[in-house]
Amino acid sequence: MARFDAYNSECLLFSFKDGLLARLAHDLKLQVERFSIEADDTTHQITATFDPSSIQVVCARIDGRDDRSTLSKGDKTKIYDNVTKDVLRTRKHPEIRFDSTHVVERGDGFSVEGTLQMYGKSRNLQTSVRPDGDRWVAELKLHQPDFGIKPYSAALGALKVKPDILVRVSVPRQS
């Protein structure tokens, strides 16, 4: 059984600005700092849990690139509070869980289907896992309203986050 966590792997979230005042906002790169992923070496079954209260703001993104100088510590704290208290309500929903239901080798990677439990809802999803150097990488788009999550919005909706976020999980390839 292969086990992964924030010490040897990473889970990144990318959110994207929207609305009439989007030019005043920032696309964001966030990181989940507490999670556990287990993958059975024989069956390839995957179980993963993520602590949404451990999401931290890494940086703003401008034109698809990291910009580590734009956000102040105060900005990051305010964003963290909005994400954990208002959007994800982590006190009421303290865990995000994924359980694979079907894993199939596809070329040099895998096709993974499973159930994601988040915000009191369960949804089936599918993603591909591909090699990237010495890592396995999975990326998927999550539509927040599918889980009953209302994306962040301010200024009467003139400033908001798009409903789709990109999730990127990277774990080391086992030798």
C-alpha positions, 0 to 999 in steps of 0.5 A: 500500500502506497501512502502519500501526504503533504510531506511527499505530495501536493494538492493544489487548487486554482480559482479564477476571477470573474465579474465586472470588477474582475480586473480588481481581483486575482486568480489564486493558487491555494494548497491543501496542507493536510491530506492523506492518499492511499493507493493499493499497489495491486488493485490500484484502488485509491482512498483520499481524505483532505482537510479543507480547513488546511487550505492556504493561499500560496499566491496570486496568479497573473496570466497563468503564472505565479505572482508571489508579490501581489498579496499581502499577509493580510490579503491571504488571511482574508482569503483564507477566512472567506474560503474556510468560513464562508465558502466551504464552511469547514466547521460543518464540513471538516473532511473531503473524501475520495474513494475510487470505484474503477481504476484502469491502466491507459497507456502510460497512465491510469483512468480513475473513476470514483466518488467525491464526498464534499460539503455533504454531497457525493458526486461521481467523477472521472480523471486521468492520472499521467506521469510527469517526470518522477511524479504521477499527476491528476488534474480535474475541474470541479464545479462548485455548485454540483456540491451545493457550494456557492462560489465567493461573490462580493460587491453584489456579484460584480466581483466573484470567483468562477464556479469551476476550480482546477484541482491538481494532485501530484504524488511521487512515482514508486520505483 
